[in-house]
Amino acid sequence: MNPKLIFWFNDHFPLLGLPKILQEKYNFDIYAILDVADKQKKIFQEQKLIKFSKIWYFHDYISKTAEKPDTEYLKLIEKKYKVDLGLLASNERFFNKFNQFYKFSPDEILLILEQECKLFEKILDEVKPDFLITPMTTLHNNHLFYEICKARKIRILMIRSSFLISRHI
């Protein structure tokens, strides 16, 4: 059985060569979570270089509903993964005063967090990955996924650009 890698892709595309190399050289099973706009989504759907075992388009799983959030589930997530969802939400620039375009209600924020947690648990239960490879976490959603992976003892490689051109740490 091949080792399984999950890549988190956002708008940091220099990482795109890495799954191809790892797949060719070491025969890894490559999975991806894409936190990208629809225009970039199309690029991933049409590309032929990387043979992803499965791709999840993050925004396809987050929807606006009139439901009430399941606060018991969210409390369970906080306890299970030792993560403070309130702190994550309060530090998210899309949820706070810096967002000039939309004011999220507390229930909307909790519903988004609930949908994210359910998606992340579903993905990790399905794939049972050996590694997560991600750029530095900059938004609450990829940081939440990072924290859940860390709590589940999944090895994490967090990559960032170095000060040297075309080099990453």
Buried (B, 14 or more C-beta within 10 A) or exposed (E): EEEBBBBBBBEBEEBBEBBBEBBEEEEBBBBBBBBBEEEBBEEBEEEEEBEBBEBBBBBEBEEEEEEEBBEEBBEEBBEEBEBEBEEBBEEBEBBEEEEEEEEBEEBBBBBBBBBBBBBBBEBBEEBEBBBBBBBEBEBBBBBBBBBBBBEBEBEBEBBEBEEEEEEEE
